[in-house]
Amino acid sequence: MALERINRIKEVLVIQGKSQVWLAEELGKSTTSVTAFCNNKSQPHLKDLKRIAEILDVDIRELLVSTK
């Protein structure tokens, strides 16, 4: 079964030229956790998603795949 794409964290990191390791350090999470978020194997809690948006200086909605 294919993983459902829910977040766009990986795409935003690529656009900004930032690494998953960098984000993990900024977020205070393990690289493994951030990699799982980026690959849509797991999803961050909303408070973590908000913090990621703050770190990347983007609207939280840019981190999510639109449903419409």
C-alpha positions in Angstrom: 0.0 0.0 0.0 1.3 3.4 -0.9 1.8 5.9 1.8 -0.7 8.7 1.8 0.9 12.1 1.3 -0.4 14.3 4.1 2.4 16.8 4.7 4.8 18.7 2.5 7.6 19.2 5.0 10.2 17.5 2.7 9.2 19.7 -0.3 9.4 22.9 1.8 12.9 21.9 3.1 14.1 21.3 -0.5 12.7 24.6 -1.7 14.5 26.4 1.2 17.7 24.4 0.7 17.6 23.1 4.3 18.3 19.5 5.5 16.2 17.2 7.6 19.1 17.0 10.1 19.0 20.8 10.4 15.3 20.7 11.1 15.7 17.9 13.6 18.3 20.0 15.5 16.1 23.1 15.4 13.0 21.2 16.5 14.8 19.2 19.2 13.6 15.9 17.7 15.6 12.9 16.5 16.7 12.8 12.9 14.7 9.5 12.7 11.5 11.3 13.7 11.9 14.1 11.2 12.8 11.7 8.4 9.5 9.8 9.2 7.6 13.1 9.0 9.3 14.0 5.7 8.5 10.6 4.2 4.9 10.7 5.5 5.5 7.5 7.5 4.3 9.4 10.6 2.8 12.8 11.2 3.9 15.4 13.6 1.6 16.5 16.4 -0.1 19.8 15.7 2.1 21.7 18.2 5.2 20.3 16.4 3.7 21.2 13.0 3.2 24.7 14.3 6.8 24.9 15.5 8.1 23.5 12.2 6.1 26.3 10.4 7.7 28.9 12.7 11.2 27.5 12.2 10.7 27.5 8.4 8.9 30.9 8.5 5.9 29.6 6.4 2.2 29.5 7.0 1.3 26.2 8.6 -1.0 25.5 5.7 2.0 25.3 3.4 3.2 22.2 5.2 0.0 20.3 4.5 -1.3 18.7 1.3 -4.5 20.4 0.3 -7.7 18.3 0.4 -9.5 20.5 -2.1 
